[in-house]
Amino acid sequence: MTEPTADPAAEPTVDEAIAHVEDQLSFVFGRARTVWKEAAQHIHPELNPAGYKLLATVVRLGSTNAHVLTELFDMDKSVVSRQIRMLEEVGLVESRPDERDGRVRVIVPTPHAVERITAVRARNQSRLHAVLRERSVAELELFAEMLGGLAEA
């Protein structure tokens, strides 16, 4: 007796599978916005998600300038300037003249900012690790490869 074969028409098409990926990416991006909003509030009640992303980048880089941040985030220079000013006002970054070019301002995080960002990152990484630990190394490597491909698209 032969076993019944799967009905090829019942399997999703590539386009349907891609639509499912798009739906899931939309959900992930929405969740990321929520996480950034929560993280910003954890750092300072006046901080918005854009300010959080800029601050987290300044902490990661150790020091930078507004031009670099503008390029990294493809943001308008005036938006970056306002965010940096706000971060300075609440004591999360300091702005200093560049040693090589006094016309350029170098943005550095305060120790308080480093402490707060480190705590937020640890909490976020813990949540991510809890989900990803359920997957095999091969699945994680494939997932990372696929995300890399999407980032380059």
N, C-alpha and C positions, 0 to 999 in steps of 0.2 A: 504494500500500500504506500502510495507516495504522500508526502506531507504537503499540505496546501501552501502555495507560495503567497507571499505578501502582495497585496494589491498595490502596484506602483502608483496608482492614482491617489491612494490614501496618504502617501508620504508627502511631506511639505516640499514645495519647489524651492529652488535657490532664492528666488525673489521673496518668497514667504519667510524663509529663514533669515535673510538679510533684514527684512522688515522687523522681525523679532529682535534681532541684534540692535537695530535702531531704537526700538521701544525700550530695550533694557539700558542702552546708553543714555537715553533721555532720562530714565529713572535715576541712573547713577549720577548724572550731572545735576539733577534736582537735589539729590541727597548731598552731593558735594556742596552746593550752595547753602543748604541747611547747616551742614557741619561748619562751613566758614562763618556763617552768621553766629552760630553758638560759640565758636572759638573766639570770634571778635568780642562778643559780650563777656566772655570769660576773662579776656585780657583787660578790657576797659569798657564801661557802659556806653561811652560815646563813639567807640570804634565800630566802623562798618566793615562788611566783608572785603571790600577793595583795600581798605586800610590794613586789614589783617593780612591779606596776601602780600602787600608791599612790606609790612613789618616782618613777616616770616621770611621773606626773601632777604631783607637787610640782615636779619639774624643769621641766616644760612651763609650769606656771603661774608659776613663780618664787617664789611664796609662797602659802600658803593656810592653812586651819585644819581641824581634825578634823571640824567640822560640815559643811563643804563637801565633804570627801572622803566622808563618810558618805552624803551626798545623791547625789553623783556615781555612786558605786558601789553604792548601795542596800545598804550593809553595816551590820551592827550596830555601834553606837558602841563597844562594848567590843572588838570585833575591830579596828577602826581604831585605837583607843587602844593596844592591844597591839602592833600593827604599827609605829606611830609610835615607841613606846618602844624597840622592837628596833632600828629605823632610827637612833634617837639613840645607842643603846648601841654600835653598830658604826661611828659617825661619818659617817653618810650624810645626816642632817638635824640641824638645830638647832631648838629650840623657844624662842620669845621671847614676852614679853608684848606684846600688841597696843598700839600707841601710842594708839589711840582708846579702847580698852576693856581695861584691865589684867586683867580676869577671863578674857579670851580669849587663847589661846596661838596665835601665828603659827608655822607650820612653814615653814622655808626649807631648801633643799638646800645641802649643803657643796660647795665647789669639786670635791672628789674625786668626789662623787655626780654632779655635772654632767658631769665628764670621762668617767666610766664609762658613764652613760646615753647620752651623745652617741656614744661608740664602739659601743655595742650597737645603737643606732638606725641608725647608718651601715651596719653589717653587715647588719641586717635589711632596710633599704631597698635595699641593693645586690642582695640575693637577690630581692626583690619586683620591682625594676626589670628584672632579667635576664629574668624570666618575662613581664612586661607589655610589654616593648619589642617583642615578637614580634607584637603586636596593632596594628591600625590605630587612629588617633585616634577614628574613629567608634565602633569596638567598645569602646574604653576609656571614652568618654563615655556610651555606653549602659550599660555595666557599672556605672559610678559612679552613674548615675541609678537603676538597679535596686537597687543596694546602699542608696542613700538611701531608696528606697521601702520596702525591708525594714526599715530602721532606724526608720522612722516607724510601721510596722505594730503 
